[in-house]
Amino acid sequence: MSKKPLALMIAASLALSACATVREAETPPPAAEPAPAAEQANPFYSASTLPYQMPPFDKIKDEHFAPGFEEGMRQQRAEMDAIANSAEPASFENTIVAMERSGQLLGRVSSVFFNLTSANTNDNLEATQREMAPKLSAHGDAINLNGKLFSRVKSLFDNRASLGLDAESLRLLERYHTDFVRSGANLSDADKEKLKAMNGELAKLGTEFSQNTLKEVNASAVVVDTRAELDGLSDNAIAAAAETAKARNLEGKYVIALLNTSGQPSLNSLKNRALRERIAKASLARGSHGGEFDTTTIVARVAKLRAERAQLLGYPNHATYVLEDETARTTEAVNKMMSGLAPAAVANARKEAADMQRVIDAERGGFKLQSWDWAYYAEKVRSARYNFDESQLKPYFETKSVLENGVFYAATQLYGLTFKQRTDLPVYNSDVLVYEVFDKDGQPLALFLVDWYARGNKRGGAWMNEYVSQSSLFGSKPVVANHLNIPKPPAGEPTLLTWDEVTTAFHEFGHALHGMFSNVKYPRFSGTNVPRDFVEYPSQVNEMWADWPSVLANYAKHYQTGEPMPQALLDKVQAAAKFNQGFATTEYLAAALVDQRWHQLTPAQVPDAAGAMAFEARALKEAGVDFAPVPPRYRTPYFSHIWGGGYSAGYYAYLWSEVLDADSVEWFKQNGGLSRANGDHFRYTLLSRGGSQDAIKLFRDFSGREPYVEPLLERRGLNTGKKKK
């Protein structure tokens, strides 16, 4: 998952979970006054002097954020007012480029703050987030709904054919015009006031949802009394559970921490079925049991507000509003894709369930397969069918080797990149590693931060973000970060990854490459600042190198002996690639369908909090994905992507992008695979372009044709006879 820049806070919705672009202007912004002398100690008030303008984490304190936000908003308001009220006729430079240059202080504060509230939050940051959410929303509205500012943009847009702009500049002008219109610039004054109130409340609710979800996932951790109940877990996992219990003043007990997904890693190996059931039910009940952190009231209100806002802006529902600006364009296109895939996905999942039920019956288990049994018995079926299981793989997937000998090695082979660890730069948590990245000619390219361990103050999932975005307008180079949620082992023990964690590492680094290779003029188009249903595509392509034979052989080495993974086991990994794809596709589709159903409602159709879970159940049933052993990857009350993040009506994007991804993997295979020529072609035709060109055009430039859907169907075992997308 990638997190897109706030892009001057002028985008159609101010996503508080996103990260801001950090920019250093070539000249001081026109109307911004310097901060009061008494506040000069605030490290945000000047650009960082560290390499690549990396944030000075060692100097940044919690108390710096609120005044930084206030001063940053004040400066950007002054800058925007100067543009809007200028006596000079509107020009591209004094209006559009001037807006691109604005908000540098606010960008510096935002980029650090919203990344830390995701990765390393605390009570102080959460309090600041609650305070600032409505203020930032109001700030964005003050810009988006400024009639004088929009008048200048519109005059340029209406005369764009005569301005003599280069392609990227023309696209920037068109993008600004679109952003203003989608933000309500054409509304009446009365409707603008309604919109401001809606946006302010939505910002506040989004913050509450994110904070409640994090607190609930921590509060729902399962306490286990005896070691015997943990039979099946590795010694390291048991030791980690004991340390977690100790940290919670439960010495002598064990605590199984939860991730934000419905499924939990411990379910793969725990033999105790009663404990598996406790863990699964605790996970699935989060946010909907009427407790302190119940989110259903927030969900119902957010869904209704989004529907009302969409209608105010002239759209039938929120999904229609969102999808108009994505490559999918329409709800009909998204619904058609998902409804077409759902029957085959569920049919495959049922076949997989039948295989597991046969194992249960052969063992005389005397029960019917449930969701808490799936992962455990899937491993048994995998072991029997391919003669290996996850426990055989993990000793060969030590973290540092996966990163440096796998993820980095593939990037070196493809793109000629080299990496050097930096221990001289400050970080916000001791778990974070920093690498300097050098281009194929040896020139500095970017800084890359690695934050892979789970923490109680870190949200679930995996994502990439940017602290500094590339832009030739400001001469800035990227500072990007990858975040995972890998359980941290006891001190002195190795961190051994599952295959899913390995592929996630490659996936997130694909986002990082998208940011590092950016070669655009304007920060608005930098890196991953592309449509939501395109942003996952390059990162999904990068997953292909995880099991590419030469790459896998380079990093899959036993952490104790250094011996390479036996070829026979390598072959089994490859052979099992399609295993359990019915489950994987169904759990994902179920979540994506729930997202669309919520956001295709009119205000009158939105259920209240009491009806939220019944609505979810009904939506799953109507879509034909209500298969109890395979719950949605995210259920409504803890679906952070859509209620607290930037993926509302957009969770379908992973599968939509995978059509392009699977097709591109075939292109690489047909053209020689892991080669510098192929890497450079992918880099220069697509990765380096960011959002400076139409997304589908970039795919065509890379592949030379329209995308085909067959590779995706083949990959997921969903072949249905369809020919082309």
For each residue, the residues with C-beta under 8 A, 3 or more apart:
1: 461 462 463 464 508 511 536 641 647
2: 463 464 465 511 514 528 535 536 539
3: 17 18 19 115 118 463 464 465 466 528 646
4: 7 15 18 19 528 529 532 535 646
5: 18 19 20 21 466 469 523 526 527 529
6: 9 11 14 15 18 19 20 21 107 110
7: 4 10 11 21 523 524 529
8: 11 21 99 100 102 103 107 143 523 524
9: 6 14 20 76 103 106 110 136 139 140 143
10: 7 99 140 143 144 176 179 180 183
11: 6 7 8 14 15 140 179 183
12: 144 179 182 183 325
13: 183 199
14: 6 9 11 136 137 140 199 203
15: 4 6 11 18 206 645 646
16: 114 129 133 136 203 206 207 210
17: 3 114 117 118 206 210 644 645 646
18: 3 4 5 6 15 114 646
19: 3 4 5 6 110 111 114 115 465 466 467
20: 5 6 9 106 107 108 109 110 111 114
21: 5 6 7 8 107 111 466 468 469 471 523 526
22: 53 104 107 108 111 466 467 468 469 476 479
23: 100 101 103 104 107 469 471 473 474 476 523
24: 47 53 104 474 475 476
25: 28 29 101 104 474
26: 473 474 475
27:
28: 25 32
29: 25 32 75 78 79 101 102 104
30: 79 82 83 98
31: 78 79 81 82
32: 28 29 75 76 78 79 105
33: 75 78
34: 45
35: 39 40 42 45 71
36: 39 40
37: 40
38:
39: 35 36 42 45 67 71
40: 35 36 37 45
41:
42: 35 39 45 64 67 68 71
43: 46 48 56 59 60 64
44: 60 64 68 72 105 108 109 112
45: 34 35 39 40 42 68 71 105
46: 43
47: 24 53 104 108
48: 43 53 54 55 56 108
49: 56
50: 53 54 55 56 425 426
51: 54 422 425 436 444 447
52: 444 446 447 468 476 477 478 479
53: 22 24 47 48 50 468 476 479
54: 48 50 51 425 434 447 467 468 479
55: 48 50 60 108 111 112 467 479
56: 43 48 49 50 59 60 426
57: 60 112 426 427 428
58: 426
59: 43 56 426
60: 43 44 55 56 57 64 112 428
61: 64
62: 65 122 124 125 128
63: 66 67 124
64: 42 43 44 60 61 67 68
65: 62 68 69 109 112 113 125 128 132
66: 63 69 70 128 131 132
67: 39 42 63 64 70 71
68: 42 44 45 64 65 71 72 105 108 109
69: 65 66 72 73 106 109 110 113 128 132 135 136
70: 66 67 73 74 135
71: 35 39 42 45 67 68 74 75 105
72: 44 68 69 75 76 103 105 106 107 108 109 110
73: 69 70 76 77 106 135 136 139
74: 70 71 77 78
75: 29 32 33 71 72 78 79 103 104 105 106
76: 9 32 72 73 79 80 102 103 105 106 139 143
77: 73 74 80 81 139 142 143
78: 29 31 32 33 74 75 81 82
79: 29 30 31 32 75 76 82 83 98 101 102 103
80: 76 77 83 84 99 102 142 143 146 149
81: 31 77 78 84 85
82: 30 31 78 79 85 86
83: 30 79 80 86 94 95 98 99 102 149 152
84: 80 81 146 148 149 152
85: 81 82 148
86: 82 83 90 94 152
87:
88: 91 94
89:
90: 86 94 95 152 153 155 156
91: 88 94 95 156
92: 95 96 97 156 163 165 169 173
93: 96 97 98
94: 83 86 88 90 91 97 98
95: 83 90 91 92 98 99 152 153 156
96: 92 93 99 100 153 156 169 172 173 176
97: 92 93 94 100 101 473
98: 30 79 83 93 94 95 101 102
99: 8 10 80 83 95 96 102 149 176
100: 8 23 96 97 172 473 522 523 524
101: 23 25 29 79 97 98 104 473
102: 8 29 76 79 80 83 98 99
103: 8 9 23 72 75 76 79 106 107
104: 22 23 24 25 29 47 75 101 107 108
105: 32 44 45 68 71 72 75 76 108 109
106: 9 20 69 72 73 75 76 103 109 110
107: 6 8 20 21 22 23 72 103 104 110 111
108: 20 22 44 47 48 55 68 72 104 105 111 112
109: 20 44 65 68 69 72 105 106 112 113
110: 6 9 19 20 69 72 106 107 113 114
111: 19 20 21 22 55 107 108 114 115 466 467 468
112: 44 55 57 60 65 108 109 115 116 467
113: 65 69 109 110 116 117 125 128 129
114: 16 17 18 19 20 110 111 117 118
115: 3 19 111 112 118 119 465 467 481
116: 112 113 119 120 121 125 428
117: 17 113 114 121 125 126 129 210
118: 3 17 114 115 121 458 459 463 465 483
119: 115 116 428 429 451 458 459 481 483
120: 116 428 429 455 457 458
121: 116 117 118 125 126 214 457 458 459
122: 62 125 126 457
123: 126 127
124: 62 63 127 128
125: 62 65 113 116 117 121 122 128 129
126: 117 121 122 123 129 130 211
127: 123 124 130 131
128: 62 65 66 69 113 124 125 131 132
129: 16 113 117 125 126 132 133 207 211
130: 126 127 133 204 207 208 211
131: 66 127 128 135
132: 65 66 69 128 129 135 136
133: 16 129 130 136 137 203 204 206 207
134: 137 138 200 201 203 204
135: 69 70 73 131 132 138 139
136: 9 14 16 69 73 132 133 139 140 203
137: 14 133 134 140 141 196 199 200 202 203
138: 134 135 141 142 196 199 200
139: 9 73 76 77 135 136 142 143
140: 9 10 11 14 136 137 143 144 183 199
141: 137 138 144 145 183 192 195 196 199 200
142: 77 80 138 139 145 146
143: 8 9 10 76 77 80 139 140 146 149
144: 10 12 140 141 179 180 183 184 185
145: 141 142 150 183 184 185 187 192 195 196
146: 80 84 142 143 149 150
147: 150 151 185
148: 84 85 151 152
149: 80 83 84 99 143 146 152 153 180
150: 145 146 147 153 154 180 185
151: 147 148 154 155
152: 83 84 86 90 95 148 149 155 156
153: 90 95 96 149 150 156 157 173 176 177 180
154: 150 151 157 158 177 180
155: 90 151 152 158 159
156: 90 91 92 95 96 152 153 159 160 163 173
157: 153 154 160 173 174 176 177
158: 154 155
159: 155 156 162 163
160: 156 157 163 165 170 173 174
161:
162: 159
163: 92 156 159 160 170 173
164:
165: 92 160 169 170 173
166: 169 170
167: 170 171 692 693
168: 171 172 520 521 522 525 692
169: 92 96 165 166 172 173 521 522
170: 160 163 165 166 167 173 174
171: 167 168 174 175 525 692 693
172: 96 100 168 169 175 176 522 524 525
173: 92 96 153 156 157 160 163 165 169 170 176 177
174: 157 160 170 171 177 178
175: 171 172 178 179 524 525 691
176: 10 96 99 153 157 172 173 179 180 524
177: 153 154 157 173 174 180 181
178: 174 175 181 182 325
179: 10 11 12 144 175 176 182 183
180: 10 144 149 150 153 154 176 177 183 185
181: 177 178 185 186
182: 12 178 179 313 321 324 325
183: 10 11 12 13 140 141 144 145 179 180
184: 144 145 187 191 192 195 312 313
185: 144 145 147 150 180 181
186: 181
187: 145 184 191 192 195 312 313
188: 191 192
189: 192 193
190: 193 194
191: 184 187 188 194 195 312
192: 141 145 184 187 188 189 195 196
193: 189 190 196 197
194: 190 191 197 198 312
195: 141 145 184 187 191 192 198 199 309 312 313
196: 137 138 141 145 192 193 199 200
197: 193 194 200 201
198: 194 195 201 202 305 308 309 312
199: 13 14 137 138 140 141 195 196 202 203 309
200: 134 137 138 141 196 197 203 204
201: 134 197 198 204 205 301 305
202: 137 198 199 205 206 302 305 306 309
203: 14 16 133 134 136 137 199 200 206 207
204: 130 133 134 200 201 207 208
205: 201 202 208 209 298 301 302 305
206: 15 16 17 133 202 203 209 210 302 643 644
207: 16 129 130 133 203 204 210 211 644
208: 130 204 205 211 212 298
209: 205 206 212 213 295 298 299 302 640 643 644
210: 16 17 117 206 207 213 214 459 640 644 645
211: 126 129 130 207 208 214 215
212: 208 209 215 216 287 293 294 295 298
213: 209 210 216 217 260 286 287 293 295 459 638 640 644
214: 121 210 211 217 218 457 459 460
215: 211 212 218 219 292 293
216: 212 213 219 220 286 287 291 293 295 638
217: 213 214 220 221 258 259 260 286 460 638
218: 214 215 221 257 456
219: 215 216 291 292 293
220: 216 217 258 282 283 285 286
221: 217 218 244 248 255 256 257 258 282
222: 255 256 258 275 278 279 282
223: 245 250 253 254 255
224: 229 230 241 253 254 255 256 275
225: 229 253 254
226: 229 230 254
227: 230 238 254
228: 231
229: 224 225 226 254 272 275
230: 224 226 227 233 237 238 241 254 270 272 275
231: 228 270 271 272
232: 269 270 271 272
233: 230 237 238 241 266 269 270
234: 237 238 269 391 394
235: 238 239
236: 239 240 489 490 493 494 496
237: 230 233 234 240 241 266 487
238: 227 230 233 234 235 241 242 254
239: 235 236 242 243 489 490 493
240: 236 237 243 244 487 488 489 490
241: 224 230 233 237 238 244 245 254 255 256 257
242: 238 239 245 246 253 254
243: 239 240 246 247 490
244: 221 240 241 247 248 254 255 257
245: 223 241 242 248 250 251 252 253 254 255
246: 242 243 249 250 251
247: 243 244
248: 221 244 245 255
249: 246
250: 223 245 246 253 255
251: 245 246
252: 245
253: 223 224 225 242 245 250
254: 223 224 225 226 227 229 230 238 241 242 244 245
255: 221 222 223 224 241 244 245 248 250
256: 221 222 224 241 264 266 279
257: 218 221 241 244 454 456 487
258: 217 220 221 222 264 279 282 283 286
259: 217 264 265 454 460 461 485
260: 213 217 459 460 461 634 638 640
261: 264 283 460 461 633 634
262: 283 284 371 587 631 632 633 634 635
263: 267 283 374 375 587 633
264: 256 258 259 261 267 279 280 283
265: 259 268 487 498
266: 233 237 256 269 270 276 279
267: 263 264 270 276 279 280 372 374 375 376
268: 265 375 376 378 379 390 498
269: 232 233 234 266 376 379 390 391
270: 230 231 232 233 266 267 275 276 279 376
271: 231 232 376
272: 229 230 231 232 275 276
273: 276 277 367 372 373
274: 277 278
275: 222 224 229 230 270 272 278 279
276: 266 267 270 272 273 279 280 372 373 376
277: 273 274 280 281 370 372
278: 222 274 275 281 282
279: 222 256 258 264 266 267 270 275 276 282 283 372
280: 264 267 276 277 283 284 370 371 372
281: 277 278 284 285 372
282: 220 221 222 258 278 279 285 286
283: 220 258 261 262 263 264 279 280 286
284: 262 280 281 371 631 635
285: 220 281 282 288 289
286: 213 216 217 220 258 282 283 289 293 635 637 638
287: 212 213 216 293 294 295 296 635 636 637 638
288: 285 294 295 296 612 613 635 636 637
289: 285 286 294
290: 294
291: 216 219 294
292: 215 219
293: 212 213 215 216 219 286 287
294: 212 287 288 289 290 291 297 609 637
295: 209 212 213 216 287 288 298 299 637 638 643
296: 287 288 299 300 609 610 612 613 636 637
297: 294 300 301 609
298: 205 208 209 212 295 301 302 643
299: 209 295 296 302 303 598 609 612 636 637 643
300: 296 297 303 304 606 607 608 609 611 612
301: 201 205 297 298 304 305
302: 202 205 206 209 298 299 305 306 643
303: 299 300 306 307 318 598 599 601 606
304: 300 301 307 308 603 606
305: 198 201 202 205 301 302 308 309
306: 202 302 303 309 310 318 599 648
307: 303 304 310 311 317 318 599 601 602 603 605 606
308: 198 304 305 311 312 603
309: 195 198 199 202 305 306 312 313 318 321
310: 306 307 313 315 316 317 318 320 321
311: 307 308 314 315 316 317 602 603
312: 184 187 191 194 195 198 308 309
313: 182 184 187 195 309 310 321
314: 311
315: 310 311 318 320 321 324
316: 310 311 320 602
317: 307 310 311 320 321 331 599 600 601 602
318: 303 306 307 309 310 315 321 322 599 600 648 649
319: 322 323 331 334 596 599 600 649
320: 310 315 316 317 323 324 330 331 600
321: 182 309 310 313 315 317 318 324 649
322: 318 319 325 326 599 648 649 650
323: 319 320 326 328 329 330 331 333 334 649
324: 182 315 320 321 329 330
325: 12 178 182 322 531
326: 322 323 329 531 532 533 534 650 653
327: 531 533 534 656 695 696
328: 323 333 334 533 652 656
329: 323 324 326 333
330: 320 323 324 333 334
331: 317 319 320 323 334 335 596 600
332: 335 336
333: 323 328 329 330 336 337
334: 319 323 328 330 331 337 338 596 652 656
335: 331 332 338 339 596
336: 332 333 339 340
337: 333 334 340 341 652 655 656
338: 334 335 341 342 589 592 593 596 623 652 655
339: 335 336 342 623
340: 336 337 343 720 722
341: 337 338 344 345 585 589 655 718
342: 338 339 345 346 586 589 593 623 624 625
343: 340 346 347 624
344: 341 347 348 717 718 719 720
345: 341 342 348 349 582 585 586 589 625 716 718
346: 342 343 349 350 582 586 624 625 627
347: 343 344 350 351 582
348: 344 345 351 352 581 582 585 586 717 718
349: 345 346 352 353 582 583 585 586 627 629 630
350: 346 347 353 354 582 627
351: 347 348 354 355 582
352: 348 349 355 356 378 381 580 582 583
353: 349 350 356 357 369 374 627 629 630
354: 350 351 357 358
355: 351 352 358 359 381
356: 352 353 359 360 369 373 374 377 378 380 381
357: 353 354 360 361 368 369
358: 354 355 361 362
359: 355 356 362 363 377 380 381 384
360: 356 357 363 365 367 369 373 377
361: 357 358 364 365
362: 358 359
363: 359 360
364: 361
365: 360 361
366:
367: 273 360 370 373
368: 357
369: 353 356 357 360 373 374 377 629
370: 277 280 367 373 374 628 629
371: 262 280 284 374 628 629 630 631
372: 267 273 276 277 279 280 281 376
373: 273 276 356 360 367 369 370 376 377 629
374: 263 267 353 356 369 370 371 377 378 583 629 630
375: 263 267 268 378 379
376: 267 268 269 270 271 276 372 373 379 380
377: 356 359 360 369 373 374 380 381
378: 268 352 356 374 375 381 382 579 580 583
379: 268 269 375 376 382 383 389 390
380: 356 359 376 377 383 384 389
381: 352 355 356 359 377 378 384 385
382: 378 379 385 386 388 389 576 579 580
383: 379 380 386 387 388 389
384: 359 380 381 387
385: 381 382 576 579
386: 382 383 572 575 576 579
387: 383 384 572
388: 382 383 392 393 569 572 573 576
389: 379 380 382 383 392 393
390: 268 269 379 393 394 498 499
391: 234 269 394
392: 388 389 395 569
393: 388 389 390 396 397 498 499 565 569 573
394: 234 390 391 397 496 497 498
395: 392 398 496 558 559 560
396: 393 556 557 558 559 565 569
397: 393 394 401 402 496 497 498 499 501 502 555 556
398: 395 401 402 494 495 496 497 557 559
399: 402 403 452 486 494 495 496 497
400: 403 404
401: 397 398 404 405 406 555 556 557 559
402: 397 398 399 405 406 407 497 502 505 555
403: 399 400 406 407 408 450 505
404: 400 401 407 408 409 419 555
405: 401 402 408 409 554 555 557
406: 401 402 403 409 410 502 505 506 545 546 551 552 554 555 556
407: 402 403 404 410 411 505 506 509
408: 403 404 405 411 412 417 419 435
409: 404 405 406 412 413 551 554 555
410: 406 407 413 414 506 542 545 548 551 674
411: 407 408 414 415 417 419 509 513
412: 408 409 415 416 417 418 419
413: 409 410 550 551 674 675 676 679
414: 410 411 545 674 675 676 678 679 682
415: 411 412 440 513 517 676 679 680 683
416: 412 439 440 676 679
417: 408 411 412 437 438 439 440 445
418: 412 437 438 442
419: 404 408 411 412 435 436 437 438 448
420: 435 436 438
421: 433 434 435 436
422: 51 425 434 435 436 447
423: 434
424:
425: 50 51 54 422 434 447
426: 50 56 57 58 59
427: 57 430 432 433 434 449
428: 57 60 116 119 120 432
429: 119 120 432 451 455
430: 427
431: 451 452 453 455 488
432: 427 428 429 449 450 451
433: 421 427 449 450 451
434: 54 421 422 423 425 427 447 448 449 450
435: 408 419 420 421 422 447 448 450
436: 51 419 420 421 422 444 446 447 448
437: 417 418 419 444 445 446 447 448 516
438: 417 418 419 420 442 443 444 445
439: 416 417 442 443 444 445
440: 415 416 417 676
441:
442: 418 438 439
443: 438 439
444: 51 52 436 437 438 439 477
445: 417 437 438 439 477 478 516
446: 52 436 437 470 477 478 479 480 515 516
447: 51 52 54 422 425 434 435 436 437 477 478 479 480
448: 419 434 435 436 437 480 481 482 512 516
449: 427 432 433 434 467 479 480 481 482
450: 403 432 433 434 435 481 482
451: 119 429 431 432 433 481 482 483 484
452: 399 431 482 483 484 486 495 505
453: 431 484 485 486 487 488 495
454: 257 259 458 485 486 487 488
455: 120 429 431 458
456: 218 257
457: 120 121 122 214
458: 118 119 120 121 454 455 483 485
459: 118 119 121 210 213 214 260 640
460: 214 217 259 260 261 485 640
461: 1 259 260 261 485 640 641
462: 1 482 483 484 485 504 507 508
463: 1 2 3 118 482 483 508 511
464: 1 2 3 480 481 482 483 508 511 512 515 528 539
465: 2 3 19 115 118 480 481 483
466: 3 5 19 21 22 111 469 478 479 480 481 515 526 527 528
467: 19 22 54 55 111 112 115 449 479 480 481
468: 21 22 52 53 54 111 476 477 478 479
469: 5 21 22 23 466 476 478 515 518 523 526 527 529
470: 446 476 477 478 515 516 518 519 520 526 527
471: 21 23 474 475 476 520 521 522 523 526
472: 475 519 520 521
473: 23 26 97 100 101 521 522 523
474: 23 24 25 26 471 523
475: 24 26 471 472
476: 22 23 24 52 53 468 469 470 471 523
477: 52 444 445 446 447 468 470
478: 52 445 446 447 466 468 469 470 515 516 518 526 527
479: 22 52 53 54 55 446 447 449 466 467 468
480: 446 447 448 449 464 465 466 467 511 512 515 516 527
481: 115 119 448 449 450 451 464 465 466 467 512
482: 448 449 450 451 452 462 463 464 505 508 509 511 512
483: 118 119 451 452 458 462 463 464 465 508
484: 451 452 453 462 501 504 505 508
485: 259 453 454 458 460 461 462
486: 399 452 453 454 495 497 501
487: 237 240 257 265 453 454
488: 240 431 453 454 495
489: 236 239 240 493 494 495 496
490: 236 239 240 243 493
491:
492:
493: 236 239 489 490
494: 236 398 399 489 559
495: 398 399 452 453 486 488 489
496: 236 394 395 397 398 399 489 559
497: 394 397 398 399 402 486 501 502 505
498: 265 268 390 393 394 397 501 502
499: 390 393 397 502 503 573
500: 503 504
501: 397 484 486 497 498 504 505
502: 397 402 406 497 498 499 505 506 546
503: 499 500 506 507 543 546
504: 462 484 500 501 507 508
505: 402 403 406 407 452 482 484 497 501 502 508 509 546
506: 406 407 410 502 503 509 510 542 543 545 546
507: 462 503 504 510 511 539 540 542 543
508: 1 462 463 464 482 483 484 504 505 511 512 539
509: 407 411 482 505 506 512 513 539 542
510: 506 507 513 514 538 539 540 541 542 543
511: 1 2 463 464 480 482 507 508 514 515 528 535 538 539
512: 448 464 480 481 482 508 509 515 516
513: 411 415 509 510 516 517 538 542 687
514: 2 510 511 517 518 527 528 535 538 539 687 690
515: 446 464 466 469 470 478 480 511 512 518 526 527 528
516: 437 445 446 448 470 478 480 512 513 527
517: 415 513 514 683 687 688
518: 469 470 478 514 515 526 527 687 688 690
519: 470 472 688 689 690
520: 168 470 471 472 525 526 688 689 690 691 692
521: 168 169 471 472 473 525 692
522: 100 168 169 172 471 473 525 526 692
523: 5 7 8 21 23 100 469 471 473 474 476 526
524: 7 8 100 172 175 176 529 691
525: 168 171 172 175 520 521 522 529 690 691 692
526: 5 21 466 469 470 471 478 515 518 520 522 523 529 690 691
527: 5 466 469 470 478 480 514 515 516 518 690
528: 2 3 4 464 466 511 514 515 535 690
529: 4 5 7 469 524 525 526 690 691
530: 534 535 690 691 695
531: 325 326 327 534 535 691 695
532: 4 326 535 646 647 650 653
533: 326 327 328 536 650 652 653 656 657
534: 326 327 530 531 537 653 657 660 695 696
535: 2 4 511 514 528 530 531 532 538 539 653 657
536: 1 2 533 539 540 653 654 657 658 661
537: 534 540 541 657 658 660 661 664 699
538: 510 511 513 514 535 541 542 686 687
539: 2 464 507 508 509 510 511 514 535 536 542 543
540: 507 510 536 537 543 654 657 658 661
541: 510 537 538 544 661 664 665 668 682
542: 410 506 507 509 510 513 538 539 545
543: 503 506 507 510 539 540 546 661
544: 541 547 548 665 668
545: 406 410 414 506 542 548 551 674
546: 406 502 503 505 506 543 551 552
547: 544 551 552 573 574 577
548: 410 544 545 551 552 673 674
549: 552 553 570
550: 413 553 554 674
551: 406 409 410 413 545 546 547 548 554 555 674
552: 406 546 547 548 549 555 556 565 570 573
553: 549 550 556 564 565 570
554: 405 406 409 550 551
555: 397 401 402 404 405 406 409 551 552
556: 396 397 401 406 552 553 564 565 570
557: 396 398 401 405 562 563 564 565
558: 395 396 561 562 563 564 565
559: 395 396 398 401 494 496
560: 395
561: 558
562: 557 558
563: 557 558
564: 553 556 557 558
565: 393 396 552 553 556 557 558 569 570
566: 569 570
567: 570 571
568: 571 572
569: 388 392 393 396 565 566 572 573
570: 549 552 553 556 565 566 567 573 574
571: 567 568 574 575
572: 386 387 388 568 569 575 576
573: 388 393 499 547 552 569 570 576 577
574: 547 570 571 577
575: 386 571 572
576: 382 385 386 388 572 573 579
577: 547 573 574 715
578: 581 715 716 717
579: 378 382 385 386 576
580: 352 378 382 583 584
581: 348 578 584 585 715 716 717 718
582: 345 346 347 348 349 350 351 352 585 586 717
583: 349 352 374 378 580 586 587 630
584: 580 581 587 588 716
585: 341 345 348 349 581 582 588 589 716 718
586: 342 345 346 348 349 582 583 589 590 625 627 630
587: 262 263 583 584 590 591 630 631 632 633
588: 584 585 591 592 633 654 655
589: 338 341 342 345 585 586 592 593 623 625 655
590: 586 587 593 594 620 623 625 630 631 632 633
591: 587 588 594 595 632 633 634 635 639 651
592: 338 588 589 595 596 651 652 654 655
593: 338 342 589 590 596 597 619 620 623 625
594: 590 591 597 598 616 619 620 632 634 635 636 639
595: 591 592 598 599 639 641 642 647 648 649 650 651 652
596: 319 331 334 335 338 592 593 599 600 649 652
597: 593 594 600 601 615 619 622 623
598: 299 303 594 595 601 606 615 619 636 642
599: 303 306 307 317 318 319 322 595 596 642 648 649
600: 317 318 319 320 331 596 597 649
601: 303 307 317 597 598 605 606
602: 307 311 316 317 605 606
603: 304 307 308 311 606
604:
605: 307 601 602
606: 300 303 304 307 598 601 602 603
607: 300 610 611 612 614 615
608: 300 611 612
609: 294 296 297 299 300 612
610: 296 607
611: 300 607 608 614 615
612: 288 296 299 300 607 608 609 615 616 636 637
613: 288 296 616 617 636 637
614: 607 611 617 618
615: 597 598 607 611 612 618 619 636
616: 594 612 613 619 620 632 635 636
617: 613 614 620 621 626
618: 614 615 621 622
619: 593 594 597 598 615 616 622 623
620: 590 593 594 616 617 623 625 626 632
621: 617 618 624 626
622: 597 618 619
623: 338 339 342 589 590 593 597 619 620 626
624: 342 343 346 621
625: 342 345 346 586 589 590 593 620 630
626: 617 620 621 623
627: 346 349 350 353 586 630
628: 370 371 631
629: 349 353 369 370 371 373 374
630: 349 353 371 374 583 586 587 590 625 627
631: 262 284 371 587 590 628 635
632: 262 587 590 591 594 616 620 635
633: 261 262 263 587 588 590 591
634: 260 261 262 591 594 638 639 640 641
635: 262 284 286 287 288 591 594 616 631 632 638 639
636: 287 288 296 299 594 598 612 613 615 616 639
637: 286 287 288 294 295 296 299 612 613
638: 213 216 217 260 286 287 295 634 635
639: 591 594 595 634 635 636 642 643 651
640: 209 210 213 260 459 460 461 634 643 644 645
641: 1 461 595 634 644 645 646 647 650 651
642: 595 598 599 639 645 647 648 649 650 651
643: 206 209 295 298 299 302 639 640 648
644: 17 206 207 209 210 213 640 641
645: 15 17 210 640 641 642
646: 3 4 15 17 18 532 641 650
647: 1 532 595 641 642 650 651 653
648: 306 318 322 595 599 642 643
649: 318 319 321 322 323 595 596 599 600 642
650: 322 326 532 533 595 641 642 646 647 653
651: 591 592 595 639 641 642 647 654
652: 328 334 337 338 533 592 595 596 655 656
653: 326 532 533 534 535 536 647 650 656 657
654: 536 540 588 592 651 657 658
655: 337 338 341 588 589 592 652 658 659 712
656: 327 328 334 337 533 652 653 659
657: 533 534 535 536 537 540 653 654 660 661
658: 536 537 540 654 655 661 662 712 715
659: 655 656 662 663 707 709 712 725
660: 534 537 657 663 664 699 707
661: 536 537 540 541 543 657 658 664 665 712
662: 658 659 665 666 711 712 714 715
663: 659 660 666 667 703 707 708 709 711 712
664: 537 541 660 661 667 668 682 699 702 703
665: 541 544 661 662 668 669 711
666: 662 663 669 670 711
667: 663 664 670 671 702 703
668: 541 544 664 665 671 672 673 674 678
669: 665 666 673
670: 666 667
671: 667 668 675 678
672: 668 675 677 678
673: 548 668 669 678
674: 410 413 414 545 548 550 551 668 678 679
675: 413 414 671 672 678 679
676: 413 414 415 416 440 679 680
677: 672 680 681
678: 414 668 671 672 673 674 675 681 682
679: 413 414 415 416 674 675 676 682 683
680: 415 676 677 683 684
681: 677 678 684 685 702
682: 414 541 664 678 679 685 686 687 702
683: 415 517 679 680 686 687 688
684: 680 681 687 688
685: 681 682 689 698 701 702
686: 538 682 683 689 698 699 701 702
687: 513 514 517 518 538 682 683 684
688: 517 518 519 520 683 684
689: 519 520 685 686 692 693 698
690: 514 518 519 520 525 526 527 528 529 530
691: 175 520 524 525 526 529 530 531 695
692: 167 168 171 520 521 522 525 689
693: 167 171 689 697 698 701
694: 697 698
695: 327 530 531 534 691 698 699
696: 327 534 699 700
697: 693 694 700 701
698: 685 686 689 693 694 695 701 702
699: 537 660 664 686 695 696 702 703 707
700: 696 697 703 704 705 706
701: 685 686 693 697 698 704
702: 664 667 681 682 685 686 698 699
703: 663 664 667 699 700 707
704: 700 701
705: 700
706: 700 724 725
707: 659 660 663 699 703 725
708: 663 711 724 725
709: 659 663 712 713 722 724 725
710: 713 714 719 722 723 724
711: 662 663 665 666 708 714 715
712: 655 658 659 661 662 663 709 715 716 718
713: 709 710 716 718 719 720 722
714: 662 710 711 717 719
715: 577 578 581 658 662 711 712
716: 345 578 581 584 585 712 713
717: 344 348 578 581 582 714
718: 341 344 345 348 581 585 712 713
719: 344 710 713 714
720: 340 344 713
721:
722: 340 709 710 713
723: 710
724: 706 708 709 710
725: 659 706 707 708 709
